[in-house]
Each structure stands twice: as structure tokens, then as C-alpha cells.
Amino acid sequence: QVLLVETGGGLVQPGGSLRLSCAASGIIFSLFAMNWYRQAPGNQRELVAGISSGGSTNYADSVKGRFTISRDNAKNTVYLQMNSLKPEDTAVYYCNTGVPRLGTNYWGQGTQVIVAS
């Protein structure tokens, strides 16, 4: 059973920072690419950031320079450090992994991030 559990969401003022964590179980964590997605009400779920098993990263243009994805394989955890937060970053953030070539996806339950004055 693959289980992904996100923590760290909350309410923050514009310009503030938040660090999300996703703890994974049921996989050999170090072998899997990990991703962060987000979904705002009425919007599609979008890829925010990804990190490969080798540590290479990619980011949505909207968060480049502000967000940093990282992983700690010893803790089976992937992080999303979010700085300079904007109201448009408000969304439910989801941790994701899978085996794309097999068409499998695993999702966490999501954690709410609200950026507001």
C-alpha cells in the first residue's frame, strides 16, 4: 500500500513562507520521482514542482525562484519550501508519485495553503 501524507499547510500573509512536507510509505522512496501539485477552487490540478530519483528538479514558471523542492531519502520525505508567497498560490497542495510508463499515480490527501492579508 502506497501512502503519502502531506503536512505543513496553513494561513500565511503575502510575502511569507511555508514549508510543506510529504512522508511516503509503501515504496522504495529513493527510486521514485516525487512531485508537488496544487489545485485551487475551480481550477485544474497543476504541477508545481518535481524532483527525480537522482535529485534533478523542475518547476512551474509561476513558482520559479520562489519555491524549492527537496528530498530526504533517509526520512522518506519530500519537501516544498515556499517563499515570497502570493495570494494566487492559495490552493490545496498534493504530494504525488507514480510510475508514468505504467500509468500509475499515487496521491496524498492534500494540505491547504491560504495566502491572504
Protein Blocks (a to p, Z undefined) as FASTA:
>chain_A
ZZdddehiacddehiacddddddehiafklpccddddddehiacddfbdcdfkopacddf
klgokaccdddfklopacdddehiafklgccdddddddfknopacddebjaddddZZ
